Amino acid sequence: MTDHRQPAEGVLRAELRRAAAEHEPDRTAMLNRIAANRGSLRAPRGQTARLAGAALAVATVLGLGGIASWALAAHTGPDTTPAAPPPATLPGTTGSAAPGSAAPPTSRPPASRPHSPTQAPSPSSASPSPSRVRGHPGDTQVEKGSLWSDGSIEVAGTDVSESTVTLKAEADLTALDLTIRVVMTPGLGDQGATHDVTGGAITATVERRSGALLYHFVLREGTTLPAGTYRFTARYGHDGAGRDATDDTYEAFATDADRRRPHVYGNFDVTD
């Protein structure tokens, strides 16, 4: 006799598993049933309020539990958001910067410009230099424009001489600066500066500088020297009668009434 109980039990178990898997509790029906039971029991107001609060708490917990489950399920996957790169460190900075703050830019010194050499003034634009002329005996310019000049030495005694510059002006002079340079020799000493210009228009001074006695004759500012011939003399003492005057020079700058600027210079001729 064949036993059919084993196949029937297997089918029953499969049906029970399917029914259990398909069963889903109805929350709305459960809440309605609780409310119906609560009305039928006719509980006092305080107890009713407690029951209602409990029911609301259950519903709230169930709702929040579902939301939390959904939120957790939504974030259970791997986080694909790329991490923020670390702040770049500028060259030349030390230490670590505070979070969220950018490191200050490194200041750089301004680029240095190439040095340009200073341009020397053009020799043609410069006025004649007295030191240039006086340092080169024999380099003479005895006449220029309205002014003529001559230099001579007269022996005034055994150990005294006079170097005289004669100026001839063809026009009135509004400015004049004359220098007689007597080079230092043994026993040389100043004995005065004289001229034949009247009226106190000329100031005369003597100084020792650069190995020579310098006799200066200057026309006072605002004064005019009329056209004519004038003599300016440097007197000095020295050792012996044969002093060498080869390196002695003179030089004069002037301005005439026509605003011309004659410039003359030269040496001295020795006379007995």
Secondary structure, DSSP 8 states (H G I E B T S, - for coil): ----HHHHHHHHHHHHHHHHHH----HHHHHHHHHHHHHHHT--HHHHHHHHHHHHHHHHHHHHHHHHHHHHHHT-S-------------TT--S---TT----------------------GGGS---HHHHHTSTT--B-EETTEEEEEEEEE-SSSEEEEEEEEEESS-EEEEEEEEEEE--TT-EEEEEEE---TT-EEEEEEEETTEEEEEEEE-TT--B-SEEEEEEEEEE-SSS----TT-EEEEEEEETTS---EEEE--EEE-
